[in-house]
């Protein structure tokens, strides 16, 4: 969220779905409202506090939904989402002219995996099926229960990190420099199946790369974990 406050386009996901003409947008809106009721993560807000830091709050009520007739000339918060503290993290716009649904959602509450789950639930609700409640709380409880253990583990792993020869890669031109990429480079690789997962192999390759550039046997980098392998019941449905 902090990076999004600096750059309104950072960590924002936009999905556009062209729907069949027979889809009724009123029923579609109700289906997504029921999906949000069944998934509190869609009603989550990030709120800074003076004593507890930044907290997640789940609010009651509906979801930001707008109906428009054209692609331009529409003003308002939903057309240009305001990613500020306490504001919604998901917005829905239905274009009746093109019969198209646009979902703008922050990456802090959704990824490609969970978006597919939400779409299936919205489809089921539109067809009149009852949705089961998917609380995010069990995963939060798991993180809190294992926080001290994780802190001890990484504390032991990185205890002597200050004694290594590791250097920052790449070097920043100035202190506090904020990179704004203007190009994207993609490459495809054929990774053979084996005992290790594809993500593990990619992490290994990335660890070797800065090791070569910095001439150091010690490398340290951050990696995002989807969390689908943690020991939480039905975590793959969250």
MOMOCOR-V82964 format. One record per run of one state. SS is the DSSP state (a for helix, b for strand, c for the rest). FROM is the first residue (numbers start at 1). TO is the last residue. Records with the same first field share a line. If there is no record, write none. Layout:
BEGIN
SS=FROM-TO ; FROM-TO
END
This chain:
BEGIN
c=1-1 ; 7-11 ; 19-24 ; 39-39 ; 50-52 ; 59-63 ; 69-89 ; 96-99 ; 107-111 ; 127-136 ; 158-160 ; 164-197 ; 215-234 ; 238-238
a=2-6 ; 25-38 ; 40-43 ; 112-126 ; 137-157 ; 161-163 ; 198-214 ; 235-237
b=12-18 ; 44-49 ; 53-58 ; 64-68 ; 90-95 ; 100-106
END
